[in-house]
Amino acid sequence: MKIDPLLKQINPPPRLIMGPGPVNADPRVQRAMSADLLGQYDPAMTEYMNEVMTLYRIVFQTENHWTFLIDGTSRAAIESSLVSLIEKGDKVLVPVFGRFGHLLTEIASRCGAEVIAISKEWGQIFTPEEIEAALDEHHPKVLAICQGDTSTTMNQPLDTIGKLCAERGVLSYVDATASIGGNELLIGDWGIDICTAGLQKCLGGPSGSGPITISETAAALIQERWHVEKGIEPAGFIPGKQSRIQSNYFDLAMLMAYWSPQRLNHHTEATSMLYCARECARCIVEEGLGKVLARHELGSAAMVRGLQALGLQLFGDLSHKMTNVTGVYIPDTVDGEAVRRDMLHYFGVEIGTSFGPLHGKIWRIGAMGYNARRDAILRTLNALSSCLRLHGYKAPEHDAALAALEVFKSEELGPADIEISPVSKIR
């Protein structure tokens, strides 16, 4: 009897996902997600919630009390931040240097903001002086900016942003979805008011949970907009003096109450995703954040060396390239999509294309999270080299994987050694 395909158990083909994200989840994270469910007010569950807050303070490098999870993808965390900060008519300044800056402008405009976008050519970043000048010209309530934009592979420097904003009474919001865990991010030292992330890139998990950290300044403003929904109001509750946050699900004031000792009901916490997010952070803290950053930096150096050995031209301002993803121009002599297709078909390796003005012009090749490791990078370079040649590309005689291996060997890694030496100087 023929079995209905809908009744077959899911059995995904094995893939090595080496695009700009998502990437393969760490097996330890996958195991954590399979743990038994708990009720949302079980003492064991609320203790896991507290542990998540502590672990992500280390990942974000902050002492912010309000450090927790938004149930939803990284975009849910972005939207919760902006909808909770912005009231209708507020000015929001967005420096755009790729696709995800445009996303911030769209979300802010949907929140009713007067959005002021300043733009850079894709592949470039903003200088502190350019951002300072825009702040002084436009006097926004909020500055919203990406740290790493995978559409361009650029990593925007942020070390002066918080100070520039604080001096002018501007709230700073940073989307670090693509950069956290693979690039330096010092929320406390840099004075960022709100920062959000996602698990599916350098943190080594699947999409579905958005870590967030909120400064005392931003938290005070958000709590002024706290209006509890009917039916769960605590006795004697006095609502905030400012307008109600327009979204119920993304209402940070209510979510903060849910993550507080009060545990005021909001939604049912996504238990398996909380286990997942906890394990992502635990793995980073166990390895050591400095070693994780160095592992990504070393992987980036090896990937760059291998791509250059193939005679490929790298994209963008390499002095500000993200460690976890590399942009490379597609050779004029090949069909970029055909090469990607054959890498997936013959080698089980996926790399990414790009968006907008870069669509069809560059590939984006990642090495992040669990995949920021030697064997994954060498396999990717071998697959790319073979498929380029298959499609008639006249590559130099250099061996791409060997060139990358020489970078790894220069760091004197043993066969099973994950103790990474200081950050490689090779870009």
Steps between C-alpha positions, in 0.01 A plus 500: 500500500629845408575713805367855500805733508326701772520197728873453459728609780703812427847404385684811375798445272838557666626850426797711599344847508777750427299801389433822691266322742325299618773243549512152650410496867746365754402137583500593869235762426288249311522258791395771746191573291382142542483522881165451675261793511417684822215722606579868468484559877674180606786606732743311276375696198521841665851414621596422139362842408722661763800304370428620147509860621837444669654317204395762246644780710835331434429459128391865466782611733272707719368520854151602381241335721247491216670238287266224387333338196232600254307197377527525123773544243758776517256724315255462789767637733565792264133584477445472876778754556381755249128476574573538872725804455317688224186705538323649201695791353831422671808560289711191436839521329606188308845474339447259209793306354316188384171314485447482875533875547208526259314252722549728801356793303193296407430377851551849646265652243235238581534608864400852392845657512630781287789303353818673387722262302859582411665266250835356406590305190470127573841376604588811705437603863432830680768696681428631850520854359225426247269362766579787737416753226169325425407496870571874527307579184186298565471474884326159502348325798653166391801394295444152352794327335627154407837383618560229240296501180534163327366640174828690461719303749597831664548552874410853612725635781286585803748588773411873490130472414363467852702794628399723206134417562513536879661844474202613291223324691443256214414134560721254315370173356730240339401197295781250562320196356775418252803608702460399865731217604728542201599866522588714800185640662539684831156628587597624845823673404348650187189628680241355261142535630338200333659220303330196350630183339403164354625147555539385140840647420804518728309380807467154345126435521187505286290806432214549742620692805623859526731593789466862611674728750361832621676781687351662810433816297304316233325281758375808688353644180335169411351460848338842459294331227395202713128432465397151611232319303163449664455185703852480643544844659673475840313654795565871520668511157571854375563518124788694351457867414592457134309339214426127492747302289321423174578128492380255762738216418805725458423720802834514683341650812277194537783264406722657768227433755483139377878456539501671842449319834137613468457259202195692385343287230548612142536206261603138546879487488637289211660238723706311242632824350596621848698178550653562158597861573640404838720232342623739229618742768630225727720360222649844436566565869649152542740550206571858602369798308853614408580158356172495306582838345852381417361182341283710269790730418724206417227344284458829317873522432508145366193552282642822356834333425325210326278725287799709399684182399216439253565840347166639622448867581365577846218750548487816707722683746704209634622703797141488626400150387299284738700200621214258442409567136704590193373660180664395175428612144360232271737454202355632174571167332263291712131486588500572873173318568617194309815484713295532820260230376781255425673565831177405672425205271844339486658605829203580726649846562285814489635851444295817457425755235408858596223758472418822318790657309726204585262224388676281245825694548644348817486181698489521878694221668462456872700323769320565824383342821542122493619527138792734582731202505781366289336199332191698395709777342730257318202302365335820378811616317547159338137499386522853360828429323367185335172654391670812360724279289203285402342812351809598306662748738872526436625498856864546598691183576494581872303263726237703686458254787876468541535880515237509776660206678829687513321775694364248748839326531665835567291516814634155602164338554512136597270242333223542756607823665243777534721721715542793264805725520472880487316663211667446163637812336415367154194660342 
